[in-house]
Amino acid sequence: MILIDPPNAAGHGRLWSHLASDASYDELHAFAATLGIPPRGFDRDHYDVPAEWYDDVVAAGAAPVTSRELVARLTAAGLRRRKRDSP
């Protein structure tokens, strides 16, 4: 399932949501591509999505969840990649 958390991560003068999949990275990349989210928006296990895109991403089928639930679902699926785990 494709998940999105509320736009509450600040950066570069704006707020961002995190778009993720609890099924596979392939599912996530395919969904992002259909919305025109650029590959450079992918960060380890999620895409960073600007706040102004949130409603459109939900309308396209992403399930709104809390940030805590998004991380829990990624972890349970074995898809969580924390910064300290990166090479």
C-alpha positions as YAML, in Angstrom:
chain: A
units: angstrom
residues:
- id: 1
  name: MET
  ca: [0.00, 0.00, 0.00]
- id: 2
  name: ILE
  ca: [1.21, 3.53, -0.73]
- id: 3
  name: LEU
  ca: [1.34, 5.73, 2.35]
- id: 4
  name: ILE
  ca: [1.82, 9.46, 2.93]
- id: 5
  name: ASP
  ca: [2.29, 11.31, 6.20]
- id: 6
  name: PRO
  ca: [1.23, 14.91, 6.89]
- id: 7
  name: PRO
  ca: [3.49, 17.68, 5.61]
- id: 8
  name: ASN
  ca: [5.36, 18.36, 8.84]
- id: 9
  name: ALA
  ca: [9.05, 18.02, 7.91]
- id: 10
  name: ALA
  ca: [10.62, 21.44, 7.37]
- id: 11
  name: GLY
  ca: [13.33, 21.99, 4.80]
- id: 12
  name: HIS
  ca: [14.34, 24.47, 2.14]
- id: 13
  name: GLY
  ca: [11.76, 27.00, 3.31]
- id: 14
  name: ARG
  ca: [8.75, 24.71, 3.00]
- id: 15
  name: LEU
  ca: [7.03, 21.69, 4.56]
- id: 16
  name: TRP
  ca: [7.34, 18.16, 3.22]
- id: 17
  name: SER
  ca: [5.48, 14.85, 3.44]
- id: 18
  name: HIS
  ca: [7.02, 11.42, 3.11]
- id: 19
  name: LEU
  ca: [5.63, 9.03, 0.50]
- id: 20
  name: ALA
  ca: [6.37, 5.34, 1.05]
- id: 21
  name: SER
  ca: [5.19, 1.81, 0.32]
- id: 22
  name: ASP
  ca: [4.79, -0.96, 2.84]
- id: 23
  name: ALA
  ca: [4.89, -3.52, 0.00]
- id: 24
  name: SER
  ca: [7.93, -2.78, -2.17]
- id: 25
  name: TYR
  ca: [10.21, -0.11, -3.56]
- id: 26
  name: ASP
  ca: [9.02, -1.08, -7.05]
- id: 27
  name: GLU
  ca: [5.44, -0.17, -6.08]
- id: 28
  name: LEU
  ca: [6.67, 3.12, -4.62]
- id: 29
  name: HIS
  ca: [8.76, 4.08, -7.66]
- id: 30
  name: ALA
  ca: [5.91, 3.23, -10.06]
- id: 31
  name: PHE
  ca: [3.42, 5.32, -8.07]
- id: 32
  name: ALA
  ca: [5.81, 8.27, -7.87]
- id: 33
  name: ALA
  ca: [6.46, 8.09, -11.61]
- id: 34
  name: THR
  ca: [2.74, 8.28, -12.41]
- id: 35
  name: LEU
  ca: [2.56, 11.55, -10.47]
- id: 36
  name: GLY
  ca: [5.69, 13.03, -12.00]
- id: 37
  name: ILE
  ca: [7.63, 12.96, -8.75]
- id: 38
  name: PRO
  ca: [11.26, 13.17, -9.83]
- id: 39
  name: PRO
  ca: [13.68, 10.36, -8.89]
- id: 40
  name: ARG
  ca: [15.85, 12.89, -7.03]
- id: 41
  name: GLY
  ca: [13.02, 13.08, -4.46]
- id: 42
  name: PHE
  ca: [13.79, 9.51, -3.31]
- id: 43
  name: ASP
  ca: [15.66, 9.34, 0.01]
- id: 44
  name: ARG
  ca: [16.63, 5.83, 1.22]
- id: 45
  name: ASP
  ca: [13.08, 4.47, 1.73]
- id: 46
  name: HIS
  ca: [10.67, 7.27, 0.82]
- id: 47
  name: TYR
  ca: [10.05, 10.21, -1.48]
- id: 48
  name: ASP
  ca: [9.97, 13.74, -0.14]
- id: 49
  name: VAL
  ca: [6.82, 15.44, -1.40]
- id: 50
  name: PRO
  ca: [6.14, 19.18, -0.97]
- id: 51
  name: ALA
  ca: [3.09, 20.15, 1.08]
- id: 52
  name: GLU
  ca: [1.30, 21.66, -1.91]
- id: 53
  name: TRP
  ca: [1.24, 18.20, -3.57]
- id: 54
  name: TYR
  ca: [-0.28, 16.42, -0.55]
- id: 55
  name: ASP
  ca: [-3.96, 16.61, -1.59]
- id: 56
  name: ASP
  ca: [-3.19, 15.47, -5.15]
- id: 57
  name: VAL
  ca: [-1.13, 12.51, -3.91]
- id: 58
  name: VAL
  ca: [-3.95, 11.43, -1.58]
- id: 59
  name: ALA
  ca: [-6.47, 11.85, -4.42]
- id: 60
  name: ALA
  ca: [-4.26, 9.59, -6.57]
- id: 61
  name: GLY
  ca: [-4.56, 6.81, -4.00]
- id: 62
  name: ALA
  ca: [-1.98, 7.27, -1.25]
- id: 63
  name: ALA
  ca: [-3.34, 6.44, 2.20]
- id: 64
  name: PRO
  ca: [-2.88, 9.24, 4.74]
- id: 65
  name: VAL
  ca: [-1.18, 7.99, 7.92]
- id: 66
  name: THR
  ca: [0.69, 9.56, 10.80]
- id: 67
  name: SER
  ca: [4.44, 9.85, 10.59]
- id: 68
  name: ARG
  ca: [4.75, 7.31, 13.38]
- id: 69
  name: GLU
  ca: [2.53, 4.81, 11.55]
- id: 70
  name: LEU
  ca: [4.48, 5.29, 8.30]
- id: 71
  name: VAL
  ca: [7.75, 4.40, 10.05]
- id: 72
  name: ALA
  ca: [6.14, 1.46, 11.86]
- id: 73
  name: ARG
  ca: [4.73, 0.05, 8.61]
- id: 74
  name: LEU
  ca: [8.08, 0.42, 6.80]
- id: 75
  name: THR
  ca: [9.85, -1.28, 9.69]
- id: 76
  name: ALA
  ca: [7.33, -4.14, 9.87]
- id: 77
  name: ALA
  ca: [7.70, -4.70, 6.12]
- id: 78
  name: GLY
  ca: [11.50, -4.75, 6.36]
- id: 79
  name: LEU
  ca: [11.73, -1.70, 4.08]
- id: 80
  name: ARG
  ca: [12.97, 0.88, 6.59]
- id: 81
  name: ARG
  ca: [16.42, 2.25, 5.75]
- id: 82
  name: ARG
  ca: [17.67, 4.57, 8.45]
- id: 83
  name: LYS
  ca: [20.36, 7.13, 7.74]
- id: 84
  name: ARG
  ca: [22.83, 5.41, 10.06]
- id: 85
  name: ASP
  ca: [22.31, 2.15, 8.11]
- id: 86
  name: SER
  ca: [23.35, 3.78, 4.82]
- id: 87
  name: PRO
  ca: [26.87, 3.11, 3.51]
...
